[in-house]
Amino acid sequence: MFLLGRVHVVPNLLTHWWLADQLYAWQGGRWSAQSHWLTEGILHNGARWMVGVAWLSIVTAWVATMLRSGWCALRKPLGYLALVIVLSTGLVSALKSFSDMHCPWDLGRYGGIGVHHGILQARSGAPGHCFPAGHASGGYAWMALYFFFIAVKPEWRRRGLGIGIGLGLLFGIDQQVRGAHLLSHDLVTAMICWSIALGLDWLIMRPSGTEGAT
């Protein structure tokens, strides 16, 4: 019986239903945090504006490197960082537009009318467009700071990585609490963002002789 219990629990954890079930139950059997001033107003809407302003600041700094000769060494790292962020968030957004997976708050399991389908399962009913996690991509995209700091200030590279992971976790957990995403959505988003940051590091930064660090 003990082994059977473990076999039952492992798939539940792997599909991340357990965590969503706990969050839903913790809020009294409803997504009460969906429209809360903190989770929606600040950590979702406000944070989205913050990420946009931060990206525009990076682009502005990149343009400034063309006007100030003393900043030319920052041109490629800043361009790399701006490109990774826009490609990471853009790709995740594009994948969401083609996805038909529902948000937890839309599912019958949590009081909605939608039906959950696995990625390879046949679909029925209206599509969802909730996979991967768009808001979390605005945080995980900043993992590119790891490679940015390798180029400009290597001793800060882990701080840069910590910023990206921390923002991704903050935005992702916020959306899970609101019922917008499952944990698996965030994990896929983090993987996409890291892959883009790593790939563009090899394509843009390494040919100039910039070597990575661990």
C-alpha positions in Angstrom: 0.0 0.0 0.0 2.9 2.4 0.8 4.4 1.8 -2.7 1.0 2.3 -4.4 0.6 5.5 -2.5 3.9 6.8 -3.7 3.2 5.8 -7.3 0.0 7.8 -7.0 1.7 10.9 -5.5 4.6 11.1 -8.0 2.6 11.8 -11.1 0.5 14.2 -9.2 3.6 16.2 -8.3 5.0 16.0 -11.8 1.9 17.5 -13.3 1.9 20.2 -10.5 -1.7 19.7 -9.7 -0.8 19.3 -6.0 0.5 22.8 -5.7 -2.4 24.3 -7.6 -4.9 22.3 -5.4 -3.2 23.7 -2.2 -3.3 27.3 -3.5 -6.9 26.9 -4.4 -7.9 25.4 -1.1 -5.8 28.0 0.8 -8.0 30.7 -0.8 -11.2 29.0 0.3 -12.0 27.1 -2.8 -11.8 30.0 -5.1 -9.1 32.2 -6.7 -9.7 35.2 -4.3 -6.3 36.6 -5.2 -7.1 36.9 -8.9 -8.1 40.6 -8.7 -6.3 41.5 -5.4 -4.6 44.9 -5.4 -1.2 43.3 -4.6 -1.3 40.3 -6.8 -3.0 41.9 -9.8 -2.4 45.6 -9.3 1.2 45.6 -8.2 2.9 42.3 -8.9 1.2 41.8 -12.3 0.2 45.1 -13.9 2.7 47.3 -12.0 5.6 44.8 -12.6 4.8 44.6 -16.3 5.3 48.3 -16.6 8.4 48.1 -14.5 9.9 45.5 -16.9 9.0 47.7 -19.9 10.6 50.7 -18.4 13.7 48.7 -17.5 14.0 47.4 -21.1 13.6 50.9 -22.5 16.4 52.1 -20.2 18.7 49.4 -21.6 17.8 50.4 -25.1 18.4 54.1 -24.3 21.8 53.2 -22.7 22.7 51.2 -25.9 21.9 54.2 -28.1 24.0 56.4 -25.8 27.0 54.2 -26.4 26.9 55.3 -30.0 27.1 59.0 -28.9 29.7 58.6 -26.2 33.0 57.1 -27.3 33.9 56.2 -23.7 30.9 53.9 -23.5 31.6 51.9 -26.7 32.8 48.8 -24.7 29.2 48.5 -23.4 27.6 48.6 -26.8 27.6 44.9 -27.5 26.7 43.7 -24.0 23.8 46.2 -23.8 22.6 45.2 -27.3 22.8 41.6 -26.3 20.8 42.2 -23.1 18.0 44.2 -24.9 17.8 41.5 -27.6 17.5 38.6 -25.2 14.7 40.3 -23.2 12.6 41.2 -26.3 13.1 37.7 -27.9 12.4 35.8 -24.7 9.2 37.7 -23.9 8.2 37.8 -27.5 8.7 34.1 -28.1 6.7 33.1 -25.0 4.0 35.5 -26.0 3.9 34.0 -29.5 3.7 30.4 -28.1 0.8 31.5 -25.8 -1.1 32.8 -28.8 -0.9 29.4 -30.5 -1.5 27.4 -27.3 -4.9 26.1 -26.4 -4.1 25.1 -22.8 -6.4 26.8 -20.2 -5.5 28.8 -17.1 -6.3 27.0 -13.8 -9.0 29.5 -13.1 -10.8 28.4 -16.3 -10.8 24.7 -15.5 -13.7 22.7 -14.2 -11.4 21.4 -11.5 -11.4 24.9 -10.0 -14.9 26.1 -10.7 -14.6 26.9 -14.4 -15.9 25.2 -17.5 -12.7 24.5 -19.4 -11.2 21.0 -19.8 -7.5 20.4 -19.3 -5.5 18.8 -22.1 -2.0 17.6 -22.2 0.3 19.0 -24.8 -0.1 16.0 -27.1 -3.7 15.3 -26.4 -6.6 16.0 -28.8 -8.5 19.2 -28.0 -12.1 19.9 -27.5 -14.0 23.1 -26.7 -12.7 26.7 -26.7 -8.9 27.2 -26.6 -7.2 28.7 -23.5 -3.9 30.4 -24.5 -2.4 30.1 -21.1 0.9 28.2 -21.8 3.7 29.1 -21.4 3.8 31.7 -18.6 4.0 35.2 -20.2 4.3 37.3 -17.1 7.1 35.0 -15.6 9.0 35.5 -18.9 9.4 39.2 -18.0 11.4 38.1 -15.0 13.3 35.0 -16.2 14.4 37.0 -19.3 16.7 38.9 -17.0 18.7 35.8 -16.4 20.7 37.2 -19.3 22.3 39.5 -16.8 24.5 36.6 -16.0 26.1 36.8 -19.4 25.9 40.6 -19.5 28.0 40.9 -16.3 30.5 38.2 -17.6 31.3 40.8 -20.3 31.3 44.0 -18.2 31.9 43.0 -14.5 32.4 39.2 -14.1 32.3 39.3 -10.3 28.7 40.3 -10.5 27.6 37.5 -12.8 25.9 35.5 -10.1 24.1 38.5 -8.8 22.8 39.1 -12.3 21.6 35.5 -12.4 20.0 35.8 -9.0 18.1 38.9 -10.2 16.6 37.0 -13.1 15.7 33.9 -11.1 14.3 36.0 -8.3 12.1 38.1 -10.6 10.9 35.0 -12.5 10.0 33.3 -9.2 8.2 36.4 -7.9 6.2 36.9 -11.1 5.5 33.2 -11.5 4.4 32.5 -7.9 2.2 35.6 -8.1 0.4 34.2 -11.2 0.1 30.7 -9.6 -1.5 32.3 -6.6 -3.9 34.1 -8.8 -4.8 30.9 -10.7 -3.4 32.0 -14.0 -0.7 29.3 -14.4 0.5 26.0 -13.2 4.1 25.5 -12.0 4.9 23.6 -15.2 4.1 26.7 -17.2 6.7 28.6 -15.3 9.3 25.9 -15.6 9.0 25.8 -19.4 9.2 29.6 -19.5 12.4 29.6 -17.5 13.9 27.0 -19.8 13.0 29.0 -22.9 14.4 32.2 -21.4 17.7 30.5 -20.4 18.1 28.8 -23.7 17.7 32.1 -25.6 20.2 33.8 -23.2 22.7 31.0 -23.6 22.3 30.7 -27.4 22.7 34.5 -28.0 25.7 34.6 -25.7 27.4 32.1 -28.1 26.2 33.9 -31.2 26.8 37.5 -30.2 29.3 37.7 -27.3 31.7 34.8 -27.8 32.9 35.6 -31.4 34.5 38.8 -30.0 36.6 36.7 -27.6 34.5 37.2 -24.5 34.9 33.9 -22.6 32.2 32.6 -20.2 32.7 31.9 -16.6 31.1 29.7 -14.1 
